[in-house]
Amino acid sequence: METIVSIGFRVLARSHKISSDLVEKFRELPVANVSDGMQRLYAGGARLRPMHAGGFLAGPALTVRVPAGDNLMLHKALQMIEPGDVVVVDAAGETRNAITGELMMDIAKNKGAAGVVIYGAIRDSGYFATRNFPIYACGVTHRGPYRNGPGEINVPVSVDGMLINPGDLVIGDEDGVLCVPYAEADEIYRAGKAKLASETMARALTESGKLDKPWIDETLRKLNCEGV
């Protein structure tokens, strides 16, 4: 019997996810250092901002794709949360309707989610602004969502051009959100750690008055800058 795949309206299971040990290691690194380790080519977009009071985001992605302004499949995804998950919702970046608010996010927190990323809008922003449960979104509106579907869970999603696969590592701090691909996480961690060490050394040299940057003049000369 032929199997019919319901593209656009389906609930799938993750085949893998980033380990909790590696999640904890990434908590040591600023997102900017990890981003530098990925050649600054990947980002969740400048529109995606932290809406919570403070706290680092890190965990494996539980991905959700919904139509703009509809959160039916997010309700289903909240039932599927495993402790430490980051729920990532691709709502097409549309901000006319909120995808979630206080009550749904309390469910996510109580289920053990590490945080939530909404490529869209939220409401009850004052509630989140006084709490440390990580939540990122593109905007705020009082106008609520619909619950009509369709949607998909545990499929590749796009957050302002950044591809996130189920089980990938999602991290976030005051600078924004970044996805670390599952298969490359160890290599990217080493690159981010090296960048942090380099910046730590540069800070120490700055404080001691010994920091020198000969590359600046060298670059300007190569570019035939007058007066250098």
N, C-alpha and C positions, 0 to 999 in steps of 0.2 A: 504494500500500500504506500503510495507516495505521501511524503511528509510535506505539509504546507507550512512555510515559515512566514510568520506574520511580521514582516518588516515594518517597523514603525510603531508596533504595539505588542511588546513582548517583555517578559521578565526572564533574565538569564542568570546563571551562577558564575562566579569568578573561578577561573582555573588556577589562579595563584595570587599571592599578594606579598608585598614587601615584608620582611621579617621585623618583629618588634625590636630586636637588638639593633638593627640598622636604623630604625626609626629613632631610637634613643641617641645614636651617634650623631645623627643630623641635627638634633636639638642643640648641639654645641656650636653650630655654625650659623652666622648671619646669612639670611637668604641672599644678600648681595654677593657674598663670597662664593656661594654655590653657583649663582648666576654667572659670575666671572669664570668659574671652572667649566661652565658650559658655553664659553666663548660669547656670552651676552646675546645669544641668539634666541633665547626662549624666555617668555614672560606671559603672565596672565593679563597683561594690559593695565595701563595706568588708571582706567576707570574702576577697576576692582579694588575696593578699599576696605580696610578693617573697620567694622562697625562696633566692635567690642572694646572694653576698657583697656585690655592688655592681655598678653599671653601668646606664646609661640604655638603655631599650628604645625602638626606633623602626624602623618598616618597614611595608611593605604587607602586608595580611592575606591569608594562605592559610587559608581557613576550613574547619573540619571539624565535622560533627555526628555524635555517636555515642550509642548507648544507654548508660545509666548502667552503669559497670563494664566496658565493652567497648571495645577499642582497635584492632579490625581495620582500620578506615578511617584511623586515625592512621598505621599502618604504611604504607598506600598513600600517604598525604599526604607522608610523609618522602621517598618516591621522587620526588615532584613539586616539591620545594623549589627555588626559584631564589635565588641569592645575595641576601641582604638581607631575605628574607621573615620575617614573624612568623607562626608557626603558631598559630592560635587554635582551641581545641577546646571546643565546647559539649558538655559531658558532664552537663548538667542540674544541675550543682552538687552532685551526689551524691558523698559522700566515703567510702563503705563499701569501695570498691575503688579502688586506684591506677590511673590511666590510663597512666602512664608512669614510667620510672625512669632510672637512670644510662645504661644501654646505648643506649636509644633516643635519649636526648638527646645522646649523643656523636655519633650519626648525624646529627642535626639540625645540630649545630655544625659537623661536618666537611663538610656540604653547603653551609655558608655562611649558615645561618639567623641572623637578628639576635636571635632569642629565641623563647620559647614561652609561651603563655597557656593554662592548663588550668582551665576552669570545672568543677572536680572536684578529685580528690586525686592526689598523687604519692607515690612512695616513694624510698628512697635519699637522704633529705633531707640527711644529713650530707655527702654528696658535693657537692651543690649549694651548701651553705652555705659552702664553702671556695673556690668558683669564681665567676667574673664573667660567666658565660654567663647572660643574663637568663631567668629562669623564674618565672612567677607561678602560684599555685594557691590553692585554698580550704582545703586541709588535707593531712595526711600520714597514710598507713596502710601497714603492711607487706603487707597483703593485695593480691595482684596482680589483673590484669584477665583478662577472657575475650577470645576472638578469634572471635566468631560472627557479628558484624554484627547488623543492617544498618548503614547510615550514609550520609553524604553529604559530598562535598568541593566546595568553592567554591559554597556556597549561603549566603544570609543566616543568621546565627546570633545567638543572644541570650546575653549574658553578664550574668547577674543583672539582666536588664531592659534592658541596653544593646545596641542593634542594631549588628551589625558586618557589613558587606557585603564580599565578596571585592574586594581592591584598595584598601580604605579604609586610612588611616594609623592604626596602633596605636602609642601611646606609653606609656611607663611609667617611674616612678621610685619612690622610697621611699614615696610617698603612694598609689600604686596605678596602675591602668591606665585609659586613656581612648582612645576611638575618635574620630578626626577624619574626617568623611565626605569622600570623594574630591572631590565636586563643590564643596565649600565650604572646602577646605583653605587656599587663598590668603587668603580673608577671615578665617578663624579664626587664621591665623598672624599677620596684622596686628593683630588684637585682642589676642592673647597677647603680642606684642612691646610693644604700648602699655601693657599692664598691668605688664609687667616694668619698663618705663621709669618708670612711676608709682611702683612700689614702691622702685625704686632711689633716686628723688628723696626719697621719704618717709624712707628709711633715713638718707640724708645729713642731712636736717633734724632727725631724732631725735638723731643723734650730735652735732649742733651746738647742740642745745637749742632749736631754733627751730620745732619742729613744733607746729602749732596745729590743733585740731579743733573749730571753732565749730559744726559740724553736730550734735555730740552734744547740747549744750544746746538748740539750735534744735529738734531732733527731740523732746526731752523736753517742751519747752514746748507744742509742737503736740499732744502726747499728754496734756496737762494733768497732768504729773507734779508732785506737791507738793514744795515746797522748792527748785525750780530757778528 
